Amino acid sequence: MAPKYRVNDDGAAKARQMIDSNQYDLDTEWSDAAPSTEQSNEKIDRDGYDGYGEWHLAVDSEASEGTKDRYAFPFGDFHRVIRSGLIAAKQRAAQNEHDAVEKAADELLDHLDSARS
């Protein structure tokens, strides 16, 4: 069964706040910036699933709380927003018809592009 994603308001707010604080990377490819499994586990150990989850644009409301499966569409490296991560999230959401997540990623990209100009 396909996940039922909703926009993670905490994640979107985190991304917006980081963009407003100039904590973003415009150049790194997402394949190079995306957190590894080890980095994700370290984040969970340090900040719990809430801290891990705020780095994702979507929540699968049917997945168990306290699991990585609950969160999807990451947008940063646990230090800053990665522009290519937002692009990847938007593209993946569009491909899988997660319209609200696609819209959230698009709005954050617009916000990022406005902030840097």
Protein Blocks (a to p, Z undefined) as FASTA:
>chain_A
ZZdddddfklmmmmmmmmmnopacfkbcfklmpccfklmmmmmmmnojmlmmmmccbdcf
kbcehiaklpghiabehlaccfklmmmmmmmmmmnopaklmmmmmmmmmmmmmmmZZ
